[in-house]
């Protein structure tokens, strides 16, 4: 065999095949543009993962992880990529192609991060998940853009592999800020290699740089967590600084009058909603802040199964109280479109008395009193004013139920426990449940979303029950239900 041919075959056999860029069949042109509340991308087995909201010059940028197959891509390492949807009014949106994709064989997932605008450039910092000697590592990368849409990854990539004394397996979710002196600050989710109490090692690494090349390690922003404090968010709002982070799948926050603490733990945790994951915020017009998170899917699409990665986006508007604590409510621009009011006829027991149209009082000191409406839409919006009179054990509604009340989803309020529960999830430390309050409920296919007095929200994914009866109840007390309004939703985009 000629020498040239031998050399050619040797080179052909020894040269690894070129990496075919990882692709997901996401088409921004077919995505709905009228409302993003409860959005999930149209396409084959596509979902929303972690959300990364950002704002600049009146435009709200929702960067989000494009998930294919509930984290199953690239052998379970995720295969996530960043895409972005933008709006100037929270009503009409524009969807863009993937802005940070998987371009190299070693990139197994473009993970959560953050964006900052500095010196006429957009900087996107993110973690890249990869395999090193068969083990999963996470390292830091960044990209630069002129418009927040078209990014170019920077070299070296990754630019930072691990901080001394911290985990290499858990080193992700960089939150970036730039202070008034032009110093870049990164807060990175990780673990200390050694901690005073075993397993209380979750920390936020604090790194600073002026040139994005040399990075100095400062004292950690947060320590002693039982899990990695994931997907941090950090911002100043009026006179308060806020640090938001994930713990065990829920989102917590602390506040301070100083940029980096000491932190104060609030009395309640308004961002803790079990079925609202990775809540992060961005400013919006008129000193508002809009939260974006994602509602996980349920295994086998059943009411009581565990969550799976990826689902639908959910938005909240932050409310700031005088003492710096936070609340949440539905952004009014993002309420779903609905039809005309449903005509209601009340069916009631002997403990219920009608007060006026769509208003009644249940007096049940010795047990439970009920009333109900029938022939209601499965997908609808319910608003009601509730006025407890004196102490009671609990009161509430039974959603998507039937004529005998054996099915449906129980929404209960307990003033003594300061708790609101929707089927198998709950929020705690909810004040004011013994006083008049307004409840707003949106039932959108498998998603049921509740706003309590424009101060706390609770969402759940409940796909199975489809009844058309709405029950009201009060137990061991007296409760007025007033101004009940029900409208069918005009579903156009999400499931």
Buried (B, 14 or more C-beta within 10 A) or exposed (E): EEEEEEEEEEEEEEEEEEEEEBEBEBEBEEBBBEBBBBBBBBBEEBBBBBBBBBBBEEBBBBBBBBBBBBBBBBEEBBBBBBBBBBBBEBEEBBBBEBBBBBBEBBBBBBBBBBBBBEEEEBBBBBBBBBEEEEEBBBBBBBBBBEEBBEBEBBEEBBBBEBBEBBBBBBBBBBBBBBEEEEEBBBBBBBBBEEBEEEEBBBBBBBBBBEEBEEBEBEEBBBBBBEBBBBBBBBBEBEEBBBBBBBBEBBBBBBBBEEEBBEBBEBEBBBBBBBBBBBBBBBBBEEEBBBBBBBBBBBEEEEBEEEBBBBBBBBBBBBBBEEEBBBBBBBBEBBBBEBEEEBEBEBEBEEBBEEEEEBBBBBBBBEEBBBBBBBEBBBBBBBBBBBBBBEEBBBBBBBBBBBEEBEBBBBBBBBBEBBBBBBBEBBBEBBEEBBEEBBBBBBBBBBBBBBBBBBBBBBBBBBBEBEBBBBBBBBBBBBBBBBEBBBBBBEBEBBE
